[in-house]
Amino acid sequence: MNKNVDIPLLLDLYGNMLSKVQRDNLDLYYNKYLSLSEISDNIGKSRQGVFESIKKAEEILYSAEQKLKFLEKFTQIRNDFSEIENILNVQNFDKAKILKITQKYKLD
């Protein structure tokens, strides 16, 4: 996993599982690209405290993803729709191939 890509996505998916401080620290670090020192100065906590808060929050997010797999499912859906889009861009597209992909998401 690439933390710089995955943590913002995991934060969107599971952010409500974190404390406000943890969410804010992750947002500042991964979305606003502030350094630990900058975050520390902004919130009045030690750099080490900010670091520990971020590490703990990352552990919570990765643990939630390991159990629930929402990011994995989202990625699979995004890849499937991208594949469908590519198929549709071909003049004589394969309808059967599209149906096979979409069967995974059929609601009964």
Backbone as a chain_set.jsonl record, in Angstrom:
{"seq": "MNKNVDIPLLLDLYGNMLSKVQRDNLDLYYNKYLSLSEISDNIGKSRQGVFESIKKAEEILYSAEQKLKFLEKFTQIRNDFSEIENILNVQNFDKAKILKITQKYKLD", "coords": {"N": [[0.838, -1.185, 0.0], [0.459, 2.256, -0.715], [1.077, 4.757, 1.365], [0.695, 7.565, 1.099], [-1.284, 7.755, -0.782], [-3.25, 5.925, 0.018], [-3.962, 6.498, 2.747], [-5.41, 9.049, 2.764], [-7.724, 8.157, 1.357], [-8.602, 6.062, 3.006], [-9.107, 7.576, 5.257], [-11.307, 9.053, 4.388], [-13.139, 6.95, 4.173], [-13.173, 5.647, 6.723], [-12.885, 7.584, 8.643], [-14.602, 8.481, 10.678], [-14.223, 6.721, 12.693], [-12.154, 7.565, 14.145], [-10.726, 9.796, 16.614], [-11.493, 13.319, 16.878], [-9.147, 14.824, 17.0], [-7.242, 13.002, 15.963], [-8.282, 12.669, 13.337], [-8.061, 15.304, 12.4], [-5.265, 15.696, 12.583], [-4.318, 13.755, 10.743], [-5.521, 14.743, 8.423], [-4.264, 17.254, 8.175], [-1.63, 16.4, 7.812], [-1.634, 14.512, 5.619], [-3.422, 15.522, 3.651], [-3.182, 18.305, 3.614], [-0.522, 18.573, 3.565], [1.249, 19.361, 5.616], [4.124, 19.53, 7.712], [5.266, 17.493, 10.507], [6.28, 19.211, 12.453], [5.087, 21.645, 11.716], [2.375, 21.066, 12.127], [2.474, 20.547, 14.845], [3.214, 23.079, 15.837], [0.911, 24.508, 15.077], [-1.191, 23.342, 16.557], [-0.335, 23.309, 19.13], [0.834, 21.132, 20.414], [3.318, 18.647, 21.237], [5.846, 17.684, 18.856], [6.405, 14.974, 18.882], [4.078, 14.027, 20.1], [2.195, 14.603, 18.113], [3.181, 12.959, 16.065], [2.829, 10.386, 17.239], [0.052, 10.373, 17.495], [-0.726, 10.398, 14.79], [0.422, 7.983, 13.888], [-0.993, 6.101, 15.453], [-3.582, 6.588, 14.544], [-3.296, 5.834, 11.854], [-2.862, 3.09, 12.193], [-5.379, 2.33, 13.179], [-6.996, 2.906, 10.948], [-5.897, 1.178, 8.972], [-6.392, -1.266, 10.209], [-9.2, -1.289, 10.246], [-9.679, -1.356, 7.488], [-8.534, -3.815, 6.878], [-10.343, -5.518, 8.08], [-12.902, -4.774, 7.031], [-12.617, -4.114, 4.318], [-13.439, -2.065, 2.511], [-12.048, -0.197, 0.897], [-10.66, -1.913, -0.788], [-12.829, -3.124, -2.122], [-13.976, -0.855, -3.305], [-11.899, -0.114, -5.028], [-11.878, -2.329, -6.739], [-14.406, -2.06, -7.94], [-14.072, 0.423, -9.209], [-12.038, -0.253, -11.017], [-13.409, -2.175, -12.559], [-15.427, -0.583, -13.739], [-13.843, 1.107, -15.222], [-12.79, -0.713, -17.011], [-15.15, -1.412, -18.349], [-15.743, 1.053, -19.512], [-13.565, 1.251, -21.27], [-14.161, -0.912, -22.961], [-16.558, -0.014, -24.084], [-15.631, 2.072, -25.606], [-14.664, 0.925, -27.87], [-15.539, 0.368, -31.203], [-17.127, -1.892, -32.068], [-18.184, -3.136, -29.602], [-18.037, -5.653, -26.984], [-20.786, -6.917, -25.8], [-21.429, -9.091, -24.155], [-19.192, -9.358, -22.555], [-19.337, -7.049, -21.013], [-21.741, -7.534, -19.641], [-20.94, -9.734, -18.131], [-19.09, -8.587, -16.391], [-20.736, -6.742, -15.021], [-22.533, -8.407, -13.74], [-21.533, -9.075, -11.245], [-22.384, -7.052, -9.631], [-25.075, -7.08, -9.568], [-28.217, -6.585, -8.187], [-30.534, -8.468, -6.458]], "CA": [[0.0, 0.0, 0.0], [1.137, 3.539, -0.733], [0.423, 5.535, 2.424], [0.293, 8.9, 0.655], [-2.511, 7.609, -1.561], [-4.242, 5.14, 0.743], [-4.447, 7.102, 3.994], [-6.539, 9.964, 2.516], [-8.919, 7.383, 1.003], [-9.052, 5.381, 4.22], [-9.647, 8.625, 6.124], [-12.667, 9.311, 3.905], [-13.987, 5.79, 4.446], [-13.25, 5.237, 8.124], [-12.501, 8.71, 9.494], [-15.476, 8.627, 11.853], [-13.77, 5.805, 13.743], [-11.048, 8.237, 14.822], [-11.063, 10.992, 17.392], [-11.377, 14.555, 16.093], [-7.723, 15.184, 16.952], [-6.594, 12.091, 15.014], [-8.748, 13.038, 11.99], [-7.464, 16.599, 12.043], [-3.825, 15.508, 12.364], [-4.135, 13.055, 9.469], [-5.899, 15.668, 7.353], [-3.194, 18.235, 8.02], [-0.42, 15.742, 7.354], [-1.76, 13.858, 4.314], [-4.179, 16.305, 2.672], [-2.687, 19.687, 3.565], [0.922, 18.412, 3.397], [2.022, 20.034, 6.656], [5.092, 18.673, 8.4], [4.947, 17.247, 11.916], [6.604, 20.442, 13.187], [4.061, 22.649, 11.418], [1.157, 20.656, 12.833], [2.783, 20.744, 16.256], [3.123, 24.523, 16.107], [-0.475, 24.957, 14.889], [-2.129, 22.842, 17.567], [0.226, 23.467, 20.466], [1.243, 19.836, 20.971], [4.697, 18.307, 20.871], [6.031, 17.001, 17.584], [6.29, 13.547, 19.195], [2.657, 13.762, 20.338], [1.539, 14.598, 16.799], [3.656, 11.743, 15.397], [2.166, 9.229, 17.846], [-1.367, 10.458, 17.135], [-0.833, 10.006, 13.387], [0.72, 6.553, 13.78], [-2.114, 5.363, 16.039], [-4.71, 6.739, 13.626], [-3.009, 4.985, 10.696], [-3.1, 1.703, 12.612], [-6.832, 2.138, 13.261], [-7.524, 2.878, 9.585], [-5.473, -0.06, 8.315], [-7.1, -2.367, 10.856], [-10.579, -1.25, 9.75], [-9.657, -1.819, 6.1], [-8.236, -5.244, 6.889], [-11.562, -6.224, 8.471], [-14.077, -4.429, 6.23], [-12.198, -4.147, 2.907], [-14.173, -1.115, 1.678], [-11.156, 0.358, -0.12], [-10.423, -2.993, -1.753], [-14.048, -3.26, -2.929], [-14.085, 0.366, -4.096], [-10.886, -0.204, -6.076], [-12.35, -3.327, -7.72], [-15.516, -1.456, -8.686], [-13.49, 1.454, -10.077], [-11.346, -0.958, -12.105], [-14.418, -2.778, -13.43], [-16.064, 0.459, -14.539], [-12.835, 1.556, -16.177], [-12.765, -1.743, -18.055], [-16.382, -1.243, -19.134], [-15.555, 2.267, -20.312], [-12.652, 0.9, -22.37], [-14.894, -1.778, -23.891], [-17.54, 0.805, -24.792], [-14.94, 2.956, -26.542], [-14.401, 0.163, -29.09], [-16.726, 0.513, -32.061], [-17.938, -3.109, -31.996], [-17.896, -3.629, -28.253], [-18.499, -6.983, -26.607], [-21.856, -6.789, -24.815], [-21.343, -10.22, -23.221], [-18.121, -9.059, -21.599], [-19.884, -6.043, -20.096], [-22.714, -8.218, -18.788], [-20.195, -10.577, -17.192], [-18.529, -7.696, -15.36], [-21.796, -6.13, -14.217], [-23.231, -9.438, -12.956], [-21.012, -9.025, -9.882], [-23.035, -5.985, -8.884], [-26.512, -7.204, -9.746], [-29.025, -6.692, -6.96], [-31.71, -9.31, -6.676]], "C": [[0.884, 1.251, 0.0], [0.424, 4.469, 0.243], [-0.082, 6.885, 1.939], [-0.973, 8.882, -0.18], [-3.602, 6.968, -0.707], [-4.796, 5.833, 1.984], [-5.548, 8.132, 3.729], [-7.837, 9.238, 2.145], [-9.486, 6.664, 2.223], [-9.658, 6.38, 5.204], [-11.071, 8.983, 5.7], [-13.614, 8.179, 4.285], [-14.227, 5.546, 5.932], [-12.951, 6.365, 9.114], [-13.345, 8.875, 10.744], [-15.116, 7.668, 12.981], [-12.664, 6.439, 14.593], [-11.565, 9.372, 15.69], [-10.911, 12.21, 16.484], [-9.918, 14.95, 15.937], [-6.986, 14.305, 15.938], [-6.989, 12.43, 13.578], [-8.07, 14.323, 11.53], [-5.976, 16.453, 11.747], [-3.553, 14.803, 11.041], [-4.46, 13.969, 8.295], [-4.786, 16.682, 7.104], [-1.943, 17.607, 7.411], [-0.539, 15.212, 5.924], [-2.484, 14.689, 3.254], [-3.661, 17.73, 2.521], [-1.162, 19.736, 3.467], [1.751, 19.228, 4.392], [2.989, 19.042, 7.29], [4.634, 18.452, 9.838], [5.198, 18.503, 12.747], [5.557, 21.524, 12.957], [2.752, 22.326, 12.135], [1.328, 20.92, 14.32], [2.641, 22.213, 16.641], [1.681, 25.021, 16.038], [-1.405, 24.53, 16.018], [-1.589, 22.921, 18.99], [0.562, 22.165, 21.168], [2.679, 19.573, 20.551], [4.716, 17.587, 19.526], [5.862, 15.488, 17.783], [4.832, 13.157, 19.428], [1.875, 13.692, 19.035], [1.903, 13.318, 16.045], [2.922, 10.516, 15.931], [0.68, 9.199, 17.509], [-1.586, 9.978, 15.698], [-0.601, 8.509, 13.23], [-0.431, 5.706, 14.318], [-3.326, 5.414, 15.101], [-4.516, 5.88, 12.381], [-3.277, 3.519, 11.031], [-4.596, 1.397, 12.655], [-7.423, 2.023, 11.859], [-7.152, 1.594, 8.856], [-6.18, -1.28, 8.913], [-8.549, -2.44, 10.366], [-10.64, -1.774, 8.317], [-9.4, -3.313, 6.027], [-9.496, -6.054, 7.205], [-12.713, -6.007, 7.484], [-13.833, -4.421, 4.72], [-12.997, -3.217, 1.994], [-13.297, -0.53, 0.577], [-10.867, -0.682, -1.194], [-11.623, -3.148, -2.684], [-14.229, -2.045, -3.845], [-13.122, 0.32, -5.279], [-11.316, -1.197, -7.147], [-13.484, -2.758, -8.566], [-14.997, -0.412, -9.665], [-12.778, 0.806, -11.264], [-12.324, -1.585, -13.081], [-15.086, -1.729, -14.311], [-15.106, 1.047, -15.566], [-12.736, 0.572, -17.339], [-13.994, -1.632, -18.95], [-16.258, -0.022, -20.044], [-14.64, 1.989, -21.507], [-13.348, 0.031, -23.41], [-15.865, -0.95, -24.723], [-16.9, 1.745, -25.815], [-14.558, 2.255, -27.844], [-15.683, 0.167, -29.913], [-17.654, -0.699, -31.984], [-17.697, -3.769, -30.639], [-18.598, -4.948, -27.962], [-19.516, -6.868, -25.465], [-21.781, -7.893, -23.756], [-20.285, -9.959, -22.152], [-18.59, -8.037, -20.565], [-20.864, -6.694, -19.131], [-22.022, -9.087, -17.736], [-19.63, -9.73, -16.052], [-19.63, -7.176, -14.445], [-22.589, -7.129, -13.397], [-22.772, -9.433, -11.494], [-21.792, -8.059, -9.001], [-24.548, -6.019, -8.991], [-27.192, -7.376, -8.39], [-30.261, -7.505, -7.279], [-32.928, -8.765, -5.989]], "O": [[1.931, 1.281, 0.646], [-0.694, 4.915, -0.017], [-1.172, 7.311, 2.323], [-1.665, 9.896, -0.275], [-4.747, 7.421, -0.713], [-5.997, 5.755, 2.241], [-6.562, 8.096, 4.426], [-8.92, 9.647, 2.563], [-10.697, 6.658, 2.447], [-10.618, 6.059, 5.905], [-11.941, 9.193, 6.546], [-14.757, 8.422, 4.672], [-15.352, 5.271, 6.348], [-12.782, 6.108, 10.306], [-12.855, 9.358, 11.764], [-15.636, 7.783, 14.091], [-12.29, 5.903, 15.636], [-12.69, 9.844, 15.522], [-10.269, 12.131, 15.436], [-9.498, 15.365, 14.856], [-6.194, 14.81, 15.142], [-6.132, 12.475, 12.695], [-7.571, 14.409, 10.408], [-5.478, 17.018, 10.773], [-2.659, 15.205, 10.296], [-3.753, 13.968, 7.288], [-4.412, 16.937, 5.959], [-1.276, 18.227, 6.582], [0.354, 15.435, 5.106], [-2.178, 14.565, 2.068], [-3.697, 18.296, 1.428], [-0.58, 20.809, 3.305], [2.824, 19.725, 4.053], [2.694, 17.851, 7.387], [3.732, 19.132, 10.326], [4.417, 18.822, 13.644], [5.18, 22.237, 13.887], [2.103, 23.216, 12.685], [0.43, 21.453, 14.973], [2.021, 22.543, 17.652], [1.272, 25.856, 16.844], [-2.309, 25.276, 16.394], [-2.308, 22.632, 19.946], [0.571, 22.109, 22.398], [3.19, 20.198, 19.622], [3.733, 16.967, 19.119], [5.251, 14.81, 16.957], [4.399, 12.085, 19.006], [1.005, 12.838, 18.866], [1.036, 12.671, 15.458], [2.445, 9.693, 15.15], [0.113, 8.133, 17.265], [-2.529, 9.233, 15.428], [-1.346, 7.838, 12.516], [-0.803, 4.704, 13.707], [-4.006, 4.409, 14.894], [-5.468, 5.264, 11.901], [-3.86, 2.795, 10.225], [-5.028, 0.33, 12.219], [-8.252, 1.149, 11.603], [-7.996, 0.986, 8.196], [-6.522, -2.216, 8.192], [-9.064, -3.526, 10.103], [-11.537, -2.54, 7.968], [-9.991, -4.004, 5.196], [-9.692, -7.142, 6.665], [-13.421, -6.954, 7.141], [-14.745, -4.693, 3.939], [-13.212, -3.54, 0.826], [-13.749, -0.382, -0.558], [-10.834, -0.358, -2.382], [-11.456, -3.286, -3.896], [-14.59, -2.188, -5.013], [-13.489, 0.673, -6.4], [-11.139, -0.937, -8.338], [-13.511, -2.956, -9.781], [-15.429, -0.365, -10.817], [-12.908, 1.274, -12.395], [-12.109, -1.54, -14.293], [-15.291, -1.961, -15.503], [-15.521, 1.439, -16.657], [-12.614, 0.969, -18.498], [-13.889, -1.747, -20.172], [-16.632, -0.075, -21.216], [-14.909, 2.44, -22.62], [-13.145, 0.217, -24.61], [-15.983, -1.157, -25.931], [-17.55, 2.161, -26.774], [-14.173, 2.91, -28.812], [-16.777, -0.01, -29.377], [-18.865, -0.529, -31.847], [-17.079, -4.83, -30.553], [-19.594, -5.308, -28.59], [-19.137, -6.738, -24.301], [-22.045, -7.639, -22.581], [-20.471, -10.304, -20.985], [-18.272, -8.152, -19.381], [-20.818, -6.431, -17.929], [-22.468, -9.163, -16.592], [-19.691, -10.123, -14.887], [-19.47, -7.171, -13.224], [-23.26, -6.737, -12.442], [-23.557, -9.757, -10.603], [-21.855, -8.224, -7.782], [-25.226, -5.089, -8.554], [-26.789, -8.2, -7.568], [-30.95, -7.247, -8.265], [-34.003, -9.359, -6.075]]}, "num_chains": 1, "name": "protein.A"}
